[in-house]
Amino acid sequence: MSAFGKPMPMPEPAVTVDQLVKTYKATRAVDGISFALAAGSITGLLGGNGAGKTTTIAMILGLVTPTSGTIKVLGAEMPRQRYQVLNRLNFESPYMDMPHRLTVRQNLKVFGQLYAVKPLADRIDSLARELDLVEFLDRPVGKLSAGQKTRVALAKALINSPELLLLDEPTASLDPDTADWVRGRLERFRRERGATVLLASHNMAEVERLCERVIIMKRGHIEDDDTPQRLLIRYGRETLEEAGIPCGTVTYFASQPWPFPMSLMIGCHAQALANNIKVDHSELEDARWFAREEASAMLARQHPEGLSTPPPFAIAYHIIRAWVEGDVAA
């Protein structure tokens, strides 16, 4: 209520998507979806490969023009009015690399200038301290480890202290410790900045930890949209992964703390098998001997009581097991 006893107006959503469609030739990558993101909220966008998550994020950013439907971001119509708000957004994905010859500082300076960040040098120094970049701030990006590159990508995404942060699988292929570090920094940023975050992910545990709402996409449609807690009640399982929500099974399995890069290799191979994609990767054969015993041991440790009702990641286990036993051609 206001001081005069009148109801206060509801704040405008940070993002509003209405009947959004994107068609590529004969394929509808996004098929009539609608949702709104409250300012200051953090929402998980879940779905398997081809669900439409990345296309949806690209349209919200104004990088891809919708076939039909409307998008409003921080009050601006996208993509027509995108230049009014692009300095208030940012995006991070492990699939987009930075110039390898430039140092970390030079890369952050380029992106900071694009966002007109002032005073830029102070902002870079602040992020370097906060994200533990100081020791390699003047090292070329091409000479960094995977974990260091992840921290730099996060610094790039936070360089302008965005009001809206869009994340496309920010912890994909990271080891568990680095992934947990990234999640902690994202939680802290959202809390301190009051930012709105849309997180596209395959990782069920990640979404349960970070998100207050989950939008599930499949084949361009929204399959479900609710809080993680209500989804748990609805599906009657202890975790979203066990609830059988149809996305990310193989990626979840591959993210388990197996010796890297073996987990990534067999996870990618199982994903390829699940999608009928032929894989020719010599390192997969080298991992075959180790995968058999390690897969069995991992499953036994997680489910010593047996698997009368296997959770979805066990399906990925059986795909992998068929491969390592030679029942499926590599």
QUIFENDA-V639251 format. One record per residue. N is the residue number from 0. RES is the residue in one small letter. NEAR is the number of other C-alpha atoms within 10 Angstrom. Layout:
BEGIN
N_RES_NEAR / N_RES_NEAR
END
This chain:
BEGIN
0_m_8 / 1_s_8 / 2_a_7 / 3_f_7 / 4_g_7 / 5_k_8 / 6_p_9 / 7_m_10 / 8_p_8 / 9_m_6 / 10_p_8 / 11_e_14 / 12_p_18 / 13_a_21 / 14_v_21 / 15_t_20 / 16_v_20 / 17_d_15 / 18_q_14 / 19_l_21 / 20_v_22 / 21_k_23 / 22_t_13 / 23_y_9 / 24_k_7 / 25_a_6 / 26_t_11 / 27_r_16 / 28_a_22 / 29_v_27 / 30_d_21 / 31_g_17 / 32_i_18 / 33_s_16 / 34_f_16 / 35_a_15 / 36_l_19 / 37_a_16 / 38_a_18 / 39_g_17 / 40_s_19 / 41_i_25 / 42_t_24 / 43_g_27 / 44_l_28 / 45_l_29 / 46_g_27 / 47_g_19 / 48_n_15 / 49_g_14 / 50_a_21 / 51_g_23 / 52_k_26 / 53_t_19 / 54_t_19 / 55_t_23 / 56_i_20 / 57_a_16 / 58_m_20 / 59_i_24 / 60_l_23 / 61_g_20 / 62_l_13 / 63_v_15 / 64_t_18 / 65_p_21 / 66_t_14 / 67_s_14 / 68_g_16 / 69_t_19 / 70_i_25 / 71_k_20 / 72_v_27 / 73_l_20 / 74_g_15 / 75_a_18 / 76_e_18 / 77_m_24 / 78_p_19 / 79_r_12 / 80_q_14 / 81_r_18 / 82_y_12 / 83_q_14 / 84_v_17 / 85_l_18 / 86_n_17 / 87_r_16 / 88_l_21 / 89_n_21 / 90_f_21 / 91_e_21 / 92_s_18 / 93_p_18 / 94_y_9 / 95_m_8 / 96_d_13 / 97_m_16 / 98_p_12 / 99_h_14 / 100_r_13 / 101_l_16 / 102_t_20 / 103_v_29 / 104_r_21 / 105_q_18 / 106_n_20 / 107_l_25 / 108_k_19 / 109_v_13 / 110_f_16 / 111_g_22 / 112_q_13 / 113_l_12 / 114_y_18 / 115_a_12 / 116_v_18 / 117_k_11 / 118_p_9 / 119_l_18 / 120_a_13 / 121_d_11 / 122_r_19 / 123_i_24 / 124_d_14 / 125_s_16 / 126_l_20 / 127_a_20 / 128_r_11 / 129_e_12 / 130_l_16 / 131_d_15 / 132_l_21 / 133_v_17 / 134_e_9 / 135_f_17 / 136_l_19 / 137_d_13 / 138_r_17 / 139_p_17 / 140_v_23 / 141_g_16 / 142_k_13 / 143_l_16 / 144_s_9 / 145_a_15 / 146_g_17 / 147_q_18 / 148_k_19 / 149_t_22 / 150_r_20 / 151_v_26 / 152_a_23 / 153_l_22 / 154_a_24 / 155_k_24 / 156_a_22 / 157_l_21 / 158_i_22 / 159_n_22 / 160_s_20 / 161_p_23 / 162_e_21 / 163_l_28 / 164_l_22 / 165_l_24 / 166_l_23 / 167_d_22 / 168_e_21 / 169_p_23 / 170_t_24 / 171_a_18 / 172_s_18 / 173_l_18 / 174_d_18 / 175_p_14 / 176_d_10 / 177_t_17 / 178_a_18 / 179_d_14 / 180_w_14 / 181_v_20 / 182_r_17 / 183_g_13 / 184_r_15 / 185_l_18 / 186_e_15 / 187_r_12 / 188_f_16 / 189_r_20 / 190_r_13 / 191_e_9 / 192_r_12 / 193_g_16 / 194_a_20 / 195_t_24 / 196_v_29 / 197_l_24 / 198_l_26 / 199_a_25 / 200_s_24 / 201_h_26 / 202_n_24 / 203_m_21 / 204_a_13 / 205_e_17 / 206_v_23 / 207_e_18 / 208_r_12 / 209_l_17 / 210_c_19 / 211_e_15 / 212_r_22 / 213_v_24 / 214_i_21 / 215_i_22 / 216_m_23 / 217_k_21 / 218_r_18 / 219_g_23 / 220_h_20 / 221_i_21 / 222_e_15 / 223_d_14 / 224_d_17 / 225_d_14 / 226_t_16 / 227_p_21 / 228_q_15 / 229_r_13 / 230_l_19 / 231_l_17 / 232_i_12 / 233_r_10 / 234_y_14 / 235_g_13 / 236_r_14 / 237_e_11 / 238_t_18 / 239_l_20 / 240_e_22 / 241_e_17 / 242_a_17 / 243_g_15 / 244_i_19 / 245_p_16 / 246_c_22 / 247_g_21 / 248_t_26 / 249_v_27 / 250_t_24 / 251_y_19 / 252_f_22 / 253_a_26 / 254_s_21 / 255_q_15 / 256_p_12 / 257_w_17 / 258_p_11 / 259_f_14 / 260_p_14 / 261_m_18 / 262_s_22 / 263_l_21 / 264_m_18 / 265_i_27 / 266_g_24 / 267_c_17 / 268_h_24 / 269_a_28 / 270_q_21 / 271_a_14 / 272_l_19 / 273_a_12 / 274_n_10 / 275_n_9 / 276_i_11 / 277_k_11 / 278_v_14 / 279_d_10 / 280_h_11 / 281_s_9 / 282_e_12 / 283_l_19 / 284_e_15 / 285_d_11 / 286_a_16 / 287_r_19 / 288_w_12 / 289_f_13 / 290_a_22 / 291_r_16 / 292_e_12 / 293_e_14 / 294_a_18 / 295_s_12 / 296_a_13 / 297_m_15 / 298_l_15 / 299_a_13 / 300_r_11 / 301_q_9 / 302_h_12 / 303_p_10 / 304_e_8 / 305_g_11 / 306_l_11 / 307_s_6 / 308_t_7 / 309_p_11 / 310_p_16 / 311_p_20 / 312_f_20 / 313_a_16 / 314_i_14 / 315_a_23 / 316_y_22 / 317_h_13 / 318_i_21 / 319_i_25 / 320_r_21 / 321_a_15 / 322_w_20 / 323_v_23 / 324_e_13 / 325_g_11 / 326_d_11 / 327_v_12 / 328_a_11 / 329_a_16
END
